[in-house]
Amino acid sequence: MEDVMRIKNRSKVTCPICMMQVDPQSRPRTLRWEGKEKYFCSESCRDKFLQSRCSCQPEKGRWGRWLDRVARSNEKQFGKKGPCCH
């Protein structure tokens, strides 16, 4: 059973925007980008990719935005080097 699941998972690709697993044989939305075939789960993900011309990273969620705020705050308080730990 595990071998069958591994084989099924190998045939799937990941949407670069929402990181959803997409089966390339189910005729997903595709785009040729920098010589590689990109697979998208929906038209909206493909449109987001085209609009931003991103580096294939998903948008930051709440946790990522919070970490960015903390990093900016630390940079203001301690400078680019950060706090001294010793």
C-alpha angles and dihedrals in degrees: 000000000000091000090055091051091050091051091049092049092050091059092057126087130201126247105237093219107046098014092233118154112251127192107225091206092060090072099251123183109282137190132186106229125174091340095310132100112242120200122207130191093219145005091256092058090048090049092049089052092050094046096050098031083212130184090251096269121137119242114272116261129211093287094050092049091049091051090051090052091050091049092051091047092050091048091053092048101040106018126237094310094060128219120327110251098197 
